[in-house]
Amino acid sequence: MTDPTTLDSSRRLIERQYGRPLQQLTYDTIPQPGQDHDPVLSAAVNLYGGLRETSARLTEARQRVRQLLDEGHDSTVDGTTRLLNVAQDIHALTTRHVTEARALGDLLGANQPPPPLPCAASTGICAADDLDELLPLARRIAASSPHLTRATLGPALRAHGIRVSNQRLGALLNRLRTETFLGAAA
C-alpha cells in the first residue's frame, strides 16, 4: 500500500506554504499577462503531480502482486518471472516516490532545520535590527562569494542563524552593491 501520509503531508506542505488549497493553487501556475509568475509554485505543483502519479502506479503494482498471490502463485518459470517483474516495478516506483517527496520537501524548505527564534542568543541579532548590524557579516559573505545574489546571500545569512525577510534581503543587497560600485569607482 502506498504511504498516504507522504502524499497528504506533501499536499499540506504546499497549502501551508501558499495559504490556499492545492486546487486553487494549480490555477495560479498558469502565467497570466500582467501578473507575476511564481516558478517555485509551478515546480511544486508539478512535483506533487508526479508524486501523485507515482503513488497511483505504486498502488497498482502492489495490487498486481496481491492478485498474483491470490491466484495461487505456481512455481513455474512464467509465474515466478511475473512476480519478480512486479517486485522490480515496486522497488523502482518506491525509489522514485521517495525521491519525488524529498525533492518537493527540499523545494519548499521542509527538509531544512527549523528557523531560529527571532532573537538568536548566539548572535545577539534580532529580526528588528537594522541593516547596519548585518553589514559586516554580509560583507564577509559577499567577499567569499563569486556572485552576489539573493540565492547566495539569503541562505548564508540563515546558516549564521539570521532570519531575513525578502524586503530586508533586497535592501541589504542594494547596500552591498552600492558599496561595491562606489569602491570600484574610487
C-alpha positions, 0 to 999 in steps of 0.5 A: 500500500502506498504511504498516504501520509507522504502524499497528504503531508506533501499536499499540506506542505504546499497549502501551508506554504501558499495559504490556499488549497492545492486546487486553487493553487494549480490555477495560479501556475498558469502565467497570466499577462500582467501578473507575476509568475511564481516558478517555485509554485509551478515546480511544486505543483508539478512535483506533487503531480508526479508524486501523485502519479507515482503513488497511483502506479505504486498502488497498482503494482502492489495490487498486481502482486496481491492478485498474483498471490491470490491466484495461487502463485505456481512455481513455474518459470512464467509465474515466478518471472511475473512476480519478480517483474512486479517486485522490480516495478515496486522497488523502482516506483518506491525509489522514485516516490521517495525521491519525488517527496524529498525533492518537493520537501527540499523545494519548499524548505521542509527538509531544512532545520527549523528557523531560529527564534527571532532573537538568536542568543548566539548572535545577539541579532534580532529580526528588528535590527537594522541593516547596519548590524548585518553589514559586516557579516554580509560583507564577509559573505559577499567577499567569499562569494563569486556572485552576489545574489539573493540565492547566495546571500539569503541562505548564508545569512540563515546558516549564521542563524539570521532570519531575513525577510525578502524586503530586508534581503533586497535592501541589504543587497542594494547596500552591498552593491552600492558599496561595491560600485562606489569602491570600484569607482574610487 
